[in-house]
Each structure stands twice: as structure tokens, then as C-alpha cells.
Amino acid sequence: MGSNLQASIRVHHAISTIASHGWVLSAIVAALIVVCETVGATEPAATIENAAIRATLTVLLSKGQWRLRVDARVDGRWCDTATLAIAGTFSSEELNRIHRKRLGTYYPLQKAMPKSIRRTASASEQQLSFRLVRADLWLDVQLNLRKDMPFLWIHSPAASRPELLPETTLRFAEPVFFMLADSRGTPMKRRKWQARDHRNRSLTVACEQYMAPWSREMDIVPMILWPRDSERRRAYWARGGLGTVYLQTPYVLAVDSESYERTAHSVQHRAVGFRSLLPELQRIGAGKGISPSKENAP
């Protein structure tokens, strides 16, 4: 509000001063420059949404920052669910060490900015895609929504080199007190963890079908679903609880906003049921790459 007021004062002052000398056209140009400077500081965004879930990419060009936020609809209102970040990693510690020294950051794409941002929509599907670029490294990112299903497909179809892996970070908006995952590839054999047990240490979870962080008070139960026929996957939960997880694409972020008593048993059954719907979802993003035109490629 203050910055907009100051911009308006600057525009008025520029017009008044220059117009007093008879340079009306120059005054208009000067005013437009100031306005454009102000607009350039705002946040351009690309959004895809359906009746259940919304994903918004926000880019702060002036600060060299970006954010990808996921919201779920509960009782007709949008609720902040998770924030997705993508910094990548290399397949070997030696490559990570080399690029940490070269780029000055812990993750190779930690300061990468989205380019070639595209949003496409059809009667059955919405897609948001972009390319993260830093120096000679790049990673393509693709998000898909199918009709009104509460599933967001997160996929990375291409990278500048095969050793660059599409590791992402999911930070959940609500406090998470428990987490469930299938055990030994059998969905009805579950394991459960408590957030308080991981305030001072991290947790690595291996599963094949789903993970579901939850609490009894949550309006939304977010679920991470692995594609069918995928290998056993590992996810790394950072210490401090169960609020932040690192994992590689492809995977599906599902949101369960139904009202029911949250228990390990009920959440487990909901997660198994959600994953049973994946065959239809498999047709969304698997194998679809992003093909930026030559003029947009870094």
C-alpha cells in the first residue's frame, strides 16, 4: 500500500513538473516508466485448479525467488496444504561435492529460476510446466490435474544430464502428528510414526504405495502416492517433526478433505482407497515430456 502510494506521488510529480515546461508527451512516457517499474515488482503467477485442488506458481523476479503452493478445497474455501520446492540433487556424492564448490549452494538448483512457464487446459486435463535453469544445469517440471479428482501429478520428464535427479521438498502447512506408510509393499500392513519422536532426528521411510501424514485436528489429510509398478521408493523426513519430506518424482500428491474421525485405521483405509484410483491417473503425466522451443531453451 505504501509503495503504491509513493509510486502515485512520483507519477503525479513527474507529470506536473514536466508538463509545466510544455513536455506533455515526455511526461506521459515518464509516468508510464514509473508505473511499469511498480508493476514489475509484483508477482506473476500461473495457476491450475479443479474442484478439489489448486496449484499456484509464483515468481518474484525482483528477488530471484519462486514458490509453488498447493491448496485444497474444504467446505467451499481454499486451504493452504503444502509448499513444493525443487532443488535437485546428483546421483553421487562426488558430483554433489563438485557442484557445491562450483555453484556455492548445497543443492545444484537451489537458486534456479523457472523459465518457459506454460499452462495448458482441455476438457479432461490441466497442465502447468516450467524449466528450472541455473548455469548449464536445467530440470523440466510438469504438474497435472485430471478432471475434478483430488490428485496432483508431479513429474520431471527431462534434465540436462542423467545424473541430475529431480528431488523435491514438500512442506505441509498444518502441524502433522503422525505418519503412515505401507509395509513391505502390502497396503494393509502399515507402519506408523509419531512426530514427537523425530524432533531431534530425521527419518528415512521406504514404501511402495503410499505415505499419509495426519493429525486428528486436520481438515485435510495429504497423501503421497507412488505410481503403480514403481520400485520401492525412499523418502527422507527432516528432523523437527514430520512436516517436511524430501522425495524424488514422479509421485502424486492427493488431498483427502472428507470429514471423518482421524485414526490410523481410517486414514490407512482412505489412503489405500485413493491409491486404487491411480490406474486412471497414470494416463496423465507418465512419460510426457516438456519440449521447449529452441528459442526458449537455455
C-alpha positions in Angstrom: 0.0 0.0 0.0 2.8 2.4 1.0 4.9 1.6 -2.1 1.9 2.1 -4.4 1.1 5.5 -2.8 4.7 6.6 -3.2 4.6 5.5 -6.9 1.5 7.5 -7.4 3.1 10.6 -5.9 6.2 10.1 -8.1 3.9 9.8 -11.2 2.0 13.0 -10.3 5.2 14.9 -9.5 6.7 13.8 -12.8 3.7 14.9 -14.8 3.3 18.2 -13.0 7.0 19.1 -13.3 7.5 18.2 -16.9 4.1 19.4 -18.1 4.9 22.8 -16.6 7.7 23.1 -19.2 5.3 22.0 -22.0 6.7 18.5 -22.4 3.3 16.7 -22.1 4.4 13.7 -24.2 7.6 13.2 -22.2 5.5 13.5 -19.0 3.3 10.6 -20.1 6.3 8.5 -21.0 7.9 9.2 -17.7 4.7 8.3 -15.9 4.5 5.0 -17.7 8.1 4.1 -16.9 7.3 4.6 -13.2 4.1 2.6 -13.4 6.0 -0.2 -15.2 8.6 -0.2 -12.6 5.9 -0.7 -9.9 4.2 -3.4 -11.9 7.5 -5.2 -12.4 7.8 -5.7 -8.7 4.6 -7.6 -8.4 4.2 -11.4 -8.5 3.4 -13.0 -11.9 1.7 -16.4 -11.3 0.4 -19.4 -13.2 -2.4 -21.5 -11.7 -4.1 -24.7 -12.4 -7.1 -25.8 -10.4 -10.2 -28.1 -10.4 -13.0 -28.5 -7.9 -10.7 -30.2 -5.3 -7.1 -28.9 -5.6 -5.2 -25.9 -6.8 -1.5 -25.4 -7.6 -0.1 -21.8 -8.0 3.4 -20.9 -9.2 4.5 -17.5 -8.0 7.7 -15.9 -9.3 9.3 -12.9 -7.6 11.6 -11.7 -10.4 13.0 -8.7 -8.4 14.1 -11.1 -5.6 15.1 -14.1 -7.7 12.7 -16.3 -5.8 9.8 -18.5 -6.6 7.1 -20.6 -4.8 4.8 -23.4 -5.7 1.8 -23.6 -3.3 -0.9 -26.3 -3.2 -4.3 -25.7 -1.8 -7.2 -28.0 -1.2 -10.9 -27.0 -1.2 -12.8 -27.7 2.1 -16.4 -26.6 2.5 -16.2 -24.2 -0.4 -13.0 -22.5 0.8 -9.3 -22.9 -0.2 -7.0 -24.2 2.5 -3.2 -24.0 2.3 -2.0 -27.6 2.2 1.7 -27.7 1.1 4.5 -25.8 -0.5 6.6 -27.6 -3.1 10.3 -26.7 -3.7 12.6 -28.3 -6.3 16.4 -28.0 -5.8 17.6 -31.3 -7.3 20.5 -33.5 -6.3 23.1 -35.6 -8.1 23.2 -39.4 -8.1 26.6 -39.5 -6.4 28.1 -37.6 -3.5 31.2 -36.8 -5.6 29.1 -35.0 -8.2 27.3 -33.2 -5.4 30.6 -32.1 -3.9 31.9 -30.8 -7.2 28.8 -28.7 -7.9 28.5 -27.4 -4.3 32.0 -26.0 -4.8 31.3 -24.7 -8.3 27.9 -23.1 -7.6 28.2 -22.2 -4.0 25.0 -23.8 -2.8 24.2 -27.1 -1.1 21.7 -28.2 -3.9 22.5 -27.7 -7.6 19.2 -25.9 -8.5 18.8 -24.1 -5.2 18.9 -20.7 -6.8 17.4 -21.8 -10.2 14.5 -19.8 -11.6 11.5 -21.0 -13.6 11.6 -20.3 -17.3 9.3 -21.3 -20.2 6.3 -21.3 -17.9 3.3 -22.8 -19.7 -0.3 -23.5 -18.7 -2.5 -25.7 -20.9 -6.0 -27.0 -20.4 -8.5 -29.3 -22.0 -11.9 -30.7 -21.1 -10.2 -33.5 -19.0 -6.8 -32.2 -18.0 -4.8 -29.2 -16.9 -1.1 -28.9 -17.0 1.5 -26.5 -15.6 5.0 -26.9 -16.8 8.3 -24.9 -16.5 12.0 -25.4 -16.7 14.4 -24.6 -13.8 17.7 -23.2 -15.0 20.9 -22.5 -13.4 24.2 -22.1 -15.3 24.4 -25.2 -17.6 22.0 -27.2 -15.5 18.3 -27.5 -16.1 15.4 -29.6 -15.0 11.9 -29.8 -16.5 8.9 -29.9 -14.1 5.4 -30.9 -15.0 2.2 -30.8 -12.9 -1.1 -32.3 -14.0 -4.7 -32.2 -12.7 -7.3 -34.6 -14.1 -10.9 -33.5 -14.2 -12.1 -33.0 -10.6 -10.0 -35.7 -9.0 -8.1 -34.5 -5.8 -4.7 -35.6 -7.3 -1.8 -33.5 -8.4 0.7 -35.5 -10.5 4.3 -34.2 -10.0 6.6 -35.3 -12.7 10.0 -34.4 -14.2 10.3 -35.6 -17.7 13.8 -34.3 -18.6 17.0 -33.0 -17.2 20.2 -31.5 -18.6 22.1 -34.7 -17.6 21.0 -38.1 -16.4 22.9 -37.7 -13.1 20.8 -34.8 -12.1 17.9 -36.2 -10.1 14.5 -34.5 -9.6 14.5 -34.3 -5.8 11.7 -32.2 -4.4 10.7 -30.8 -0.9 7.2 -30.9 0.4 6.4 -28.7 3.4 3.0 -29.2 4.9 1.1 -26.2 6.1 -0.7 -27.8 9.1 1.0 -29.4 12.1 1.4 -33.2 11.4 1.5 -35.5 14.4 1.5 -39.0 12.8 2.6 -40.6 9.5 1.5 -43.9 7.9 3.1 -45.9 5.1 2.5 -49.3 3.6 4.8 -52.1 4.9 6.7 -54.4 2.5 4.6 -53.5 -0.4 1.4 -54.7 1.3 -1.1 -51.8 1.7 -3.0 -53.2 4.6 0.3 -53.8 6.6 1.1 -50.4 7.8 3.8 -48.7 9.8 3.2 -45.6 11.9 5.5 -42.9 13.3 4.9 -40.0 15.7 6.1 -36.5 15.0 7.4 -36.0 18.6 9.9 -38.9 18.1 11.6 -37.0 15.3 12.0 -33.6 16.7 15.7 -34.1 17.1 16.4 -36.7 14.4 15.4 -37.5 10.8 13.6 -40.4 9.4 14.0 -42.4 6.2 10.9 -44.3 5.0 10.8 -47.0 2.3 7.5 -47.9 0.8 5.9 -48.9 -2.5 2.4 -47.5 -2.4 1.6 -44.6 -0.1 2.5 -42.3 2.8 -0.1 -40.3 4.7 0.9 -37.6 7.3 -2.0 -36.7 9.5 -3.4 -35.4 12.8 -6.8 -35.7 14.4 -7.4 -32.0 14.1 -6.5 -31.6 10.4 -9.1 -30.5 7.9 -7.0 -32.2 5.2 -5.0 -35.4 5.1 -2.3 -35.0 2.4 -1.2 -38.3 0.8 1.8 -39.2 -1.2 1.0 -41.9 -3.7 3.6 -43.8 -5.8 2.8 -44.7 -9.3 1.8 -48.3 -10.0 4.5 -50.8 -10.8 7.2 -48.5 -9.5 10.1 -49.7 -7.5 10.3 -49.4 -3.7 10.8 -45.7 -3.0 12.6 -43.9 -0.2 11.5 -40.6 1.3 13.6 -38.6 3.8 11.7 -36.7 6.6 13.7 -33.9 8.1 14.1 -33.6 11.8 11.8 -31.3 13.7 8.7 -33.5 13.4 7.1 -34.8 10.3 6.4 -31.5 8.5 9.0 -31.6 5.7 9.8 -34.5 3.4 12.3 -34.9 0.6 11.5 -37.2 -2.3 12.0 -37.8 -6.0 9.5 -37.6 -8.7 7.3 -39.0 -10.1 4.6 -39.1 -7.4 1.1 -38.0 -6.8 0.1 -35.5 -4.0 -3.5 -36.4 -3.1 -5.7 -34.4 -0.7 -8.4 -36.0 1.4 -10.8 -33.4 2.7 -13.7 -35.6 3.8 -14.9 -35.3 7.3 -14.3 -38.4 9.4 -12.6 -39.4 12.6 -8.9 -39.5 12.1 -7.4 -42.7 13.3 -4.6 -44.8 11.9 -7.1 -47.4 10.8 -9.4 -44.9 9.0 -6.6 -42.9 7.4 -5.0 -46.1 6.2 -8.2 -47.3 4.5 -8.6 -43.9 2.9 -5.1 -44.0 1.5 -5.5 -47.5 0.1 -8.8 -46.4 -1.5 -7.2 -43.3 -3.0 -4.4 -45.3 -4.5 -6.8 -47.7 -6.1 -7.8 -44.8 -8.3 -4.3 -44.4 -9.8 -4.8 -46.5 -12.9 -6.9 -43.7 -14.5 -4.4 -41.1 -13.2 -1.5 -43.0 -14.8 -2.6 -41.6 -18.1 -1.9 -38.0 -17.1 1.8 -37.3 -16.8 3.8 -40.5 -17.1 6.1 -40.4 -20.0 5.0 -36.9 -21.1 8.0 -34.6 -21.5 8.2 -30.9 -22.0 9.6 -29.8 -25.3 10.6 -26.2 -25.1 11.2 -24.5 -28.4 14.7 -23.7 -29.4 14.4 -20.1 -28.7 13.2 -20.8 -25.1 15.8 -23.5 -24.4 18.7 -22.3 -22.2 
